[in-house]
Structures are given as structure tokens and as C-alpha cells.
Amino acid sequence: MKFVKWFDEIGAEDVALVGGKNASLGEMIRNLGKKGVNIPPGFAITAEAYKYLVKRAGIRQRIKDILADLDTHDMEDLADRGEKLRNLIAHSRCPRDLEEEIVVSYRKMEERFGKSVDVAVRSSATAEDLPTASFAGQQTSYLNVRGEGDLLERVMDCFASLFTNRAISYRV
């Protein structure tokens, strides 16, 4: 399975796979690049990569257990469970094949832009905003990420940020 998609491979039809921010970057590259507008190149790590991580790390049931009987109106409990979930994911072992695919993509960026090119690692919501809730800005973003190790760590942190208190509450 391919867990990385380059921006020029994706578009508006791929929101469920790569999220709104990434799909929009793909659309801009497709449509504005031809008109001379420079859009920074890059790649998206798919929602399938997150699902694969959860499966391979064997943490799906633990996530369900931590969320069981959650009352999102109890802010202290929500914060405690959110922290447990974020720690669980951030400290899980990323599958080697997923790491390799991310690193290979980063190395292609280095070939084009130089050793230790800095990149942004941003989460991108795969759900549409609702009339009563906007998913924008709920997860963490990192700028000026340099090097393979830092990149892999920030990717895991972004996966973990799917469980910020606000994100958990909105999804419930």
C-alpha cells in the first residue's frame, strides 16, 4: 500500500484520503501551476497510514478502552483521557515500512532542495466542517522540521494530535 502521495498526485476528490489542506495544495498545483503560480511542492501522508499505524502497533482496542464512557462535558476527565491517548500514539512504534516510505519521500525533497530541507508537518482534517463545528486548527502543526528523525517524530506527534481535547469532543 502506498502511504505517501505527492501534492501533484492529489486533488479535491482526495479529501478523505489526505485531508482538506493537502487536497487544496494538490488542486492549486494542478490548476495554478500551469498559469505560472509557484506552489511549494511536497507530499501528504495518507489517512490510511494512520489506520495502518494503529493496526500494526496493536493499539486500536486500547484507544477504544480509553474513550469508553467518555463524558465530554467533564473537562478534567476529557483532558486526562486525551493526554493518555496522545501519549499512547506518540510513543507507539511506527511500522518500519511506513517510516521508510516517509523517509524516501523526504530524501526526494532533499535531492531537489538540499540536504536537511525544512518542511512543515501539518495535520489535515478528512471530515467536512459541520454547521455547529469547524475542524480547522484542532490538530498540531510543525514548521521548520529538518532531518529524517525530526520528521518521523513530528509525524507521530501529528497523529497523536488527533486526540486533542477539542478534537475528541467534536468527534463525539
N, C-alpha and C positions, 0 to 999 in steps of 0.2 A: 504494500500500500504506500502511496505517496503522501507524506505528511506536510510537505512544503510546496507551496505554489508561488511562482513569481508573479509580481503585480501585472505583468503584461499577459499573463495566462488567465486572469480572472476579470469579472465584471459584475454588474448589478445583479445578475442571476445567481451569484455565488454567495450571497449574504449568509445563508445557513451554513455554508462551509467555512467561510473566512471572516465573517462579520462585516458590519456596515462600513467602518473606516477603510478596511482593506479592499472591499469591493469597490468603494468610491475611488480609491487610488488606481485600481485597475481600469475603471471607466475613464478616468482622466487621462491615463497613459494611452488608452485606445483611441480616444476622441480628440484630445488636445495635443498629444504628441505629434500627430500628423500636421497640426497647424503651427508647429514651432514652439509650443509652450513646453518648457522643461519641467518635468515631474520627476522627483527623485525616484530612482529605481529601488527595488527591494523585494522582499519576499514575505509571505504570510505563512504562519504555522496554523494548520487547519484545526477545526473543532474535533475532527477525527483523531488528531494527535492527542488531545486532552483525554478523550474517551479511551484511547489505547493505553495511555499512561495509567489511568485509574484501574483498568483491567489488569495490566501487567504488574502493577505494584500491589495488586490484591487489596485495594482499599475501598472498593465500592460499598461493601457491607458496613464497614466502619463509618463511612460518610453517612449512610442511612441511619445507623445507630445513633450517631451524634445529633442528627436532626430530628430523631423521633420525638414526638410530643412537644415540639418547639412552640412556644408562645412568643410571637414576635413583639408583643406589647410589653414583655418583661425584658427591659433593656439590659439588665445585668446578665441574665441567662443568655440572651442573644449574643452579647459581647463575649461571654465565656465560650460558647459553642463555636462562634465564628473564629476565635483565636485558636481553638483546638483544630478546627478544620484547616485553617491556613497553615498551621504548623505541620499537620499531617501531610499535606500535599507538598509544601516547600521542602520537607525533609524526606520525601519518598525518593526512591531511586528511579531516575528517568531511564526508560529502556534504552539499551545501547544502540539499537538500530535507529531510534528516533533521534538520539544525540548525534549520531553520525550524519544523518540527513541534514540536520540543522547546521552542523559544523561544515559540511561540504558546501552548503549554500553560502555560509558566511565567507568561506575561502574564495568563492567566486566573486563575492563583493570585494574582497581584498585584492584579487587579481585586477579588478577594474579600477579600484580607488586607492590602493596602497595598503601596506601592512597595518594591522590594528585599526582599520577604518572604524569610525564610530557610527553606531546605529541606534535607532530607537526601538525599544521593545514595548509595545503597547497592546493592551487587550482591545478587542473589538467585538462588541455585542452581536450575537447572532439572532437575537429576538428583536422584533419590531417594538418601537415605543408604544405604550398604551395611552389611552386618553387620561388615565389617572396616574401614570408613572413613566418617567423617562429613564432609560437605561444608560444615558450618557454619563461618563465620568465616574462610574461606580467602581471600576477596577483600576489597578495601578498602572502607571506608565513610567518608563525609564528612558532617559535621554543620555546621549554620550556614552553608550555602552561600548567598551573596547575589549577585544580579545575573546577567544572561544570560551574560556572558563567563565568570564563575567557574563557573556551572552547566555550560556546554559543556565547559570544561576538566576538571571533575571527572567528567563522564560518560565522557570519553575515558580518564581515569585508571582509572575503574572497569572499562571494557572491557579495559584493559591488565592489570588485576589478575587477569584470568582466567588469567594466566601467572605467578602467584607460584610459588615452588619447590614448595611443598606442593600447590598445585592441579595443577601439571603431574604431579607424582609420583602423586597419587591417580588422575588420569585415565588414566595409563599403566597 
